[in-house]
Amino acid sequence: MPPAHPPVVWLASDVPSPGAAMGDIQQPRSAEHRGSLGTQNSSISLCSSSLAKNCSPHTLLCCFPAFERTEAPRPPSAKDLHVYPWDKSSLKSLAVDLQKFEKLDAYALKVSLTCELVQTLLKQAWTDLEKVRVIWMWICHHIEYDVVGFHNKSLRLCEPTDVLRTGKSVCEGYAGLFQQMCSIAGIQCMKLSGYSKGYGYKIGQTFQGNSDHAWNAVYLDGRWHLLDSTWGSGTVDDALTKFTFRYNEFYFLTHPALFVNNHFPDNSNWQLLKPTLTLKQFESNLQHNSDFYNLGLLAAHPQTALIQTENGTATISVECRPSTLFTFKLEGTDEHGLLTLRKQGMKLELYPQKTGRQELQIFARPSKSTEDVYTCVLEYIVECKSVDKSRRFPKDLHQPVGPSWFTEKQGFLRPSHPDPIIHTNDGRCSLTFTMGKDISILASLHTDSSSLSEEMSRQHIMQIHRGNQVEFKVHLPHAGSFVLKFFTKKKSDPGSYSFVFNYLITCLNNEVKWPAFPLRYSKWAEGYELLEPLSRLLPANRNVQFKLKMQGISKVLVQAGDTYTLTLSRDGFWEGTCNTAGCTELFVMVHENANHSYYSHILKYDVETQ
């Protein structure tokens, strides 16, 4: 059977329930289904369904000048075997240049059913590889999966003539037709059967009894190779009521070390692996669907589908070559983990907040994709025996967390804090980045344990620009876990800011209670820097030292009970002292142009009441 349409996740909606690849045949596990070595009659061709209306079943096999009879297929030998596990070199067992197949593939798609179908297909195929390719492409694009036959065996047709006549079948029919057409073309081909991690498969399930799937092996360039035209043709929906053609190149000459992820032949020799896997290993191994490899992913750890937490946590990692974005869902939410991107993959630290078995799905998408749609590439079962309550993260925390290659692409270079979590004992921290020239940046602070408004929470962040370097000073209003979010837009763009990434900031010191930074008015320019005082709340009846750095200013005043003038020092700082007696508010004002008489408010402080 074809794989079901892969689960996807849209960032703005819930994740649909996943589908998986399917198996479908129910056959006794007898010798005839373990890779029999019989020959096929190569003197026949296959008729078209367009002629089938006027032909009896006996005339569906039409004669034409025969190819030479294929010799009896030999069983796999040492030269056919590939090393397990996968060496990450190629997705295929034979070097294939897909660009060279473009014309042949297009030809196969255009060929209609004729009485001499195979002969017509082979008009553009010269090598054995091209013959196999053109037959594969024709079947994958012309035979649909028989969802009715899957549910009702009495309506299931698997003979090659019936498959062509109806244009549909289940996996037994796909594999049988492929074998027959290859035999006519003079290609040694085997129909194999076994277990598959297909439709209805549950993580960790055991396999017993009858085989549930069929596929093929072809002999090319002196070696056996594996393929599955059923899974290469398309997908079905979760209810298995509708088939959709969705070609999948992955299952053409798949590397045996990858094919065995979800295909376990009755005869272990047809794994074409050294060493071979046991059924128990097949059952326990993590299933990598074709999307995992089609997206350029290479490996995942752990390699077993069932994960047990240790001290309330579990770690999963994925290795990949290209820049890939990831997200996850643990029981439908991404709240209970920290996902960090790496240059060649990702790391996910899980902290389940309930005990028992829970489903984990990992999603991925190419970073260059224009659509914000993620495809499910891995599924685990996480068994949690204890809960770490200290790792309960704020709801506003977005995945992935922390800086990465992705944030570098967004203009955040050389971060002072490369880790996703910032721990502070005194409730203060400072972060710096080197930013691009045309980038405007905005930061906000969020927590579940505070009644602070978003606007007020921003006042606990002070942004300082020094050339192309940006510093963010953060003073937490209290202890707890906070999310520091960053948003950007181009300065030349009048549009709104877009979210880029976030940090998790934690503070366990319950004595922490920092007031906000001074209120900055719109005239507070990007290049201004405040050194002191940093607290918005000033003590009453005290002398307070002021120190600011501002370019292009002719005069600076501090307005309290009295008005004080700051002086410009030799090292470029506006400095001075003022007294807070007799006032409840204090303002810093600047005279930007000596030719103008008005002052602009840039900062506001509050003064403690006695």
N, C-alpha and C positions, 0 to 999 in steps of 0.2 A: 504493500500500500504506500501511497505517497505520504510525506509528512504533513501533518495539519499545518495550517497557516501559523507561523511563529508568533508567540505572544509579543505584543509591543506595549510600550508605555508612553503616553503623551504627558508632558510635564504639567499640563493644565487639567488633566482628568485622571480617573482611576485606571489601574492596569487591568485589561481584560483577562479572564482566566486563560491559562496557557493550553495550547494543544501540543501534541507531540507526533513524531513519526509513527507509522502504523504497520502492523503485521496483519496478515489476513488468512493464510491458508491453514487448514486443519488436516494434517496428514500424519499417518503412523510413522514413527521413527524407525523405519525398516531399511534394509540395505538399498532398496531401489531409490530411496530419497537421501542417500548419503553420498551423492556424487557418482552415479553410475557411469561407466565408461563406454556405453554403447554408442554406435555410430548412427548418423541420421541419413536418410535418403536424400542425396544431393541433386537428384535429377528432376526435382519439381520446383515450381514457383508458386507464389501465393497470389490469388485473385483479389480483385477489388470489391469493396462493399457496394460500389456503384453498379457493378455487374451482378452482385449477389441477389438482387431482386429477381433477376431472370435466370439465375443458376440454381441448380439443386446443390445440396451439400457436397455431393460427390464431384461436382464440376468446379468447386471452389479451388481445387488444386489443379492448376492448368499447366500443361507440359510446354517446355521450350528447350532449346539446345542447352544441355546441362553443363555445369562446371564440373571439374573433376571431383570425384568423391573424396571427402576429407578422410584422412587416415584416422584410425582409432585414437582418441585423445589419451595422452599418457597421464598418469597421476602426478601430483606435485612432487618435485625432488628438491634437493638442497639448493640448486641454483635459482629456484623460484622464491626462496624465503627472504624476508626482510627482517631487519633487527627490530625487536620490541624492547623498550618503548620507542616512540617516534623520535627521529633525530632532528626534526624541525627543518629539514632541508627542502622538501617539496610536498605539496598536497597530493601529488599523483605518483604512481609507481612507474610511470614511463614518461620520459621527457616529451612534453607536448607544447607546441607553439600554437596557441589558440588563434592568433592572427592569421596563420596560414590556413586555418579551417574556415575563415569567414565566407569565402565564395562557396565552398562545399556545403556549409551549414545552410546558407541561403537557398542553395539548390534543393537540398533535402526538404526544406519547409515548403517549397513550391510544388514538389512532385505530388500529383494526385494518385489515387489508387488506380492501378491498371492491372490487367491480367498478369503481366510480367513485371510486377512491382520491383523485385530485387534487381532484375536485369536493368531496369530503368534507373534505379538509384546508382548502380555501379558504373553507369556511363561516365560519371565524373570522378570516380574513385579508382586509383591505380595501385596503391599499396594496401597491404592488409590493414594497417592502421586507418587509412581513409575509408576502407570498406566497413570496418567496425563503426567508425564515426558516423558515416552517412546513414547506416541502419539505426544506430542509437538516436540520432537527431530526428529521424522520421517517426520512430515509435514515440519518443518523448513529446512530440508536437501533434500527433494524430490520434493517439489512443488515450482515451480518458478513463479515469478510475470509475469502476462500476459500483456506486454506493448502494444501489438496490441489490445487486448480487452479493455484496458483502453481508447484508442483513438477511438475505434469503438464499440459501444454498441451492434450492431448486431452480432458481433463476440465474444461477452463476454459470457462465460459459467461459471455458479456458482453452479449448482447442484453438490452434492458430487460425484455422479457417473461420471459426466462429468469432474470434477476436476481430479479424478484419471485416467480417460481414457486419458486425454490430458497431465496431469502432470503440469498444469498451471492454474492460475486464478487470479482474483483481490481479494481485501480484503473480499468481501462478500463470495466468494468461500472458502477462507482460513477459515473464521470463521464458515461457514456452515459445512465444512468438519470436523473441530475440534469438533464441537458440536455433529455431527453424530457419530464420532468414540468414543467420551466419553460416549455417550448414550449406545452404544453397549457394552462398557466396564463397564457399571453400575455406571458411574460417573455423578452426576448432573452437567449440564453445560448449560449456557445461551449464546445466541448470542446477543450482544448489538450493538447498532448503535448510532452515534452522530457526533459531529464536531471534527475535528483534526487539529492541526497545522502541516500540512503535505505538500506534494508537491504543490508548487505554493503559499504557505502561505507568506503573507507580514506582517512585524511587524506593530502592531497597527490596523490591519484590523478588521472589524466587521463580524459576522457570522449571516446569516439569510437564511430562506428557507430550502431546503432539507438537510438531513444528508449527510456526505461525507465519512464516514469511518465505519468499522465494526470490532469488536473484541469479546473477550469472558470473561465470569466469570465462575469459577469452584468452587464447594463446597468441601472443604477439612478440616478435623479436626474440623468440626462444625462451619466453617466460610466460607464466600465467598471470593474469591481471583481473581485478574485480570491478564490477559495476552493478548498478541497480537502476534499471530504467523506470521502475514504478516510482521510486522516490525522486527520480530526475524529472518526472513529467509535470508534477504539480502538487497541490495541497487540497485538503478537505477542511470543512469547518469543524468546530468542536463537537457538534452533534453527529457528524459523519452523514450529512444529508445532501451536501453540495460539493462538487469537485470544481476546482479552478486551475486551469493550466498556468503553471508558474515554474518555468524551466529552472533546473538546479544543476549547474555544471559540476558541483562537488562530487556527485556520485558516478562520474565517468572516470574509470581507471583510478579509483581512489587508492591512496597508499594503504596497504593492509593494516598498518598500525593505527590508522584512523578509522578504517572501515569496521574494525572489530569493536569500536566504541558502542555500536548499536546493531551489529550483525554477528551472530554466533552460529557457525555452520554445524550441522549434525556431525560431519566428519571434520575433526580438528585439523587435519592436514590442509583443508581448504581455507584455514586462516591465513596461510602463506606467511607465517611468522616464526621467528626463532628468538626466544622460546614461545611455545603456544600458551594461550591463556586457559585456565580451568573455568568451568561453568561458574564456580563460586567467585572467582576473580571478576568475571564478566558481570555477575549480579551486583557485586559491591562497588565496582568502578564507577566513577563519575561519568555521566553521559554528556559528551560534547556534541551538540547538534551541528548541522552543516553551517549555520549562521556564525557559530563560534569561529570556524576557520575561514569562512568567506569574508569576515570582517578583519582578518589579519591577526587574530589572536593565536597564541602559540601553546600556552600551557596554563593550568590552574592548580592551585594547591589549597587545601589537601585534594588528593586525587580520588578519595572515596566520597560517595554521595551522602553518607551519614556522618555528621560532625557532632562531637560531644564537647560541650564547653568545659573549661577548666577555671575554677574560681569565678564563674559567672561570665566568662568571655571566650570568644573564639576568633581566630584570624583567618581570613581568606585572601589570597593574592592571585592576580592574573598577570601573565607575561604576554606582551605583544610587541610587534615591530613598529607599526605606524602610530601616530597620535590618535588615541581613541578616548572618547568620553564614556564614563560609566555612571550608573546609578543602581539602586537596589531596593528591594521590598522584602521586609521580614514580616510575615503575616499581614501583608498589605500596606505597611508603613515604612518610612525610612527614618523614623525618629530614634531608633535604638542602635545606632552605630556611627562610626566615623569612617568615611570613605575618602582616601587621599589619592590623588593622581600622581603617577610617576612617569618619567620620560618613556619608559617601556612597559607600561602596565598600570596597575592600581593595587592598593592595599585597603582591605576592609576589616575594621575591628568591630565586632558585634558585642552588644551588651543586652541580651534579651531581658525584658522586665517581667517575665513570667516563666514558670517552670514547665517542662513537658516538651513534646515534639512540635516544631514550628517550621513552616515552609519558607525557604529563602530563595528568592529569584534575583539574578544579577542581569542587568540590561546594559547594552552598549550601542554606540553609534559612532560613525566616523566624524572627526572634528570638522571636516570640510563639508559635511552634509548641510544642505540648506533647510532641511526639515528637522524640527526638534522632536524627532520620533526615535525612541530607543527600542531595540529588539532583544528579546530574552535569549541569552546565550548559555546560561548555566542555571541549574536548579539543585539545591541541597535540601536535606532535612537536618535541622539543628535540634539536638537534644540537650536541653538545659536542665541541670540538676539543682542549681542555686542561682540566686539573683543578686547582682551587685547594685544595690540601691544608690550608691554614690555616683554611678554612671548614668544618671537620668538627665538627658540633655534637654535644653530649651526647645520649645516647639518651633521657634523661628530659625533654628539651625538648618541650613540648606546643604545638601550634598552636591559635589564633593566639598571637603573642608580644607582650608589652608592654601598657601600659594603653590603653584605648579607651572609646568610648561604652558598650560592654557592661560594662566594669568599673565605670564610673560608676553604671550601673544596679544593680550589686551593692554599691554603697556606697563605692567607692574614688574620692574626689573630690580634685581639685587635686593630682595627682601631681607630685613634685619632678622626676622623670625621665620625660618623655613618650615618649622613644625606647625601642625594645625592647632595645637593647644598652647595657650600662654598661661602659665601659673604665676600669680602674684601674691605675695604675702601681705604687702602694705596697701593693696588696692590700687596701685598705680603701675602703668607700663607705658613704654614708648616704642613705636614702630616706625621704621623708615623704609622708603622705596625710592628708586630712581624712576622718574616718569617721563613719558614722551612729551614733546613741547605742546602739542595741540590737544592735550587731554585735560579735561576738567573732572575733578574727583570729589565725591561726596561720601561721608561715612556716617553710620548710625549705630546706636547701641540698643540691644534688646534683651529682655529677660522675662521669665515667667513669674518671678517673685517680686514684682514691683508695680506700683500704680503710676509710675512716671509715663507721661505722654511721649510719643515719638519725638516731638519737637523738643521737649525738655531733656530727653535722653541724649539728643545731639549736643546739648550744652555741656555734656560731660566729656566731650571730645574737642581738643584744640588742634587745628590743622596749621602747620607752619611750612612755608615754601622757602627754600634756599636754592635758587637756580633751578636745576632740574631734579633736585632732591626734595621729597616731601616727608615731613615728620608728623606723626599723629600721637599726641599725648592723650592718655585715657586715665581719668580719675573715676573709679567706681563709686556709686552712691551707697553701696552696702556690699556685704559678702554675698557669695552665690556664684551661679554660672551665667555668663553673659555671651551674647553673640555680637561680634563686631562685623558689620557688613560694609562692603565697599561697592559704590556705584560710579559709573563713568559715562561721559559723553564727549564728543569732540567740541572744543570751544567754538568752532565755527558752525556747529549744528545747533539750531534753536530748539531742537526736540528735547524730550525728557531723558533722564538718566536711566541707564540699564544696569541691572545687578551683575556683578562679576564674580565675587567670591566672599567668603566669610571666615573668621577665626572663632574659636571657642576660648573665652577667657574665664578662668576659675580663680576664686579667692575664698579660702576657708576661715579667714580671720574675721570673727564676728564683731570686732571693735572698729572695723573699717566703716567710715561714713564720710566720704568726701563730698563737699559741696560742688556745684557746677562751676565751670569756668565763667568768666565775665560774659555778659551778653554782648555779642558782636553785631553792630549795625551794618547796613548795606555798604557804608563807606569804608568799612574795614577791608582793605585791599589784600589781594593774594600774597603780595610780597612782605606784608607787615609781620612783625614777630613780637610777641609779648613775653618778657622774661620774668617780670614780677610787677604786682602780685597776681598769682594764677587763680586764687580763690575768689569766686564772686562775692562771698560774704566776708566783709571786713569788720574788724573789731571797732567798737565805739571808743571815741575819745583817745585815739592812738595816732602816733605818727606812722605813716605808711610810706615805704620806699617804692617808687615807680621806676621802671626801666623798660623801654621799648626801642625797637629798631625799625625805622621807617624811612624810606627814600623819597625825595621830592617834596618834603614838608618844610614849610617856613616857620611854623610856630605850633607848640603843643601846650594846651591848658588842661588842668584838672580842676573841675568845679565841684566843690564840696560845700561846707558852710561858708568858706571863703574860696577864692579862685587862686590857684597856684600855677606858676609857669615852669615848665620843664626846660632844661638846658641841653644843648647838643654837645656831647663829649667828643674828644679827639678821635676816639675809636668808633664814632658813628652812632652812639646810643643817646636817646632822649631820657634824661634822668632827673630825679628830683624827689622831694618829700612833701607830703601834704598831711593835714590833720583832719580826722573824721568827726571832730566835735561839731555838734549842732546840725547834723544832717542824717537822713535815713537812706539817701541815695547819693551816688557819686558818679560823675561822668568824665570821660576823657574826650577832649575835642581837639581837632587839628585845623590849622589854617593852611590850606593847600597852595594858595597863590597869594603872594605878597601884594598883588594889585587888587585883591578882593578884601572886603571887610568882614565877610561872614565866616563862621566856623562850622565844621561838620562834626556831629557826634559819631564816635567810632566804638566806644566801650561804655558799658554801664555796670556799676557795682551796687550791691546792697550793703547797708551798714547795720550791724546788730543793734537791737533796741536794748536799753539799759533796764 
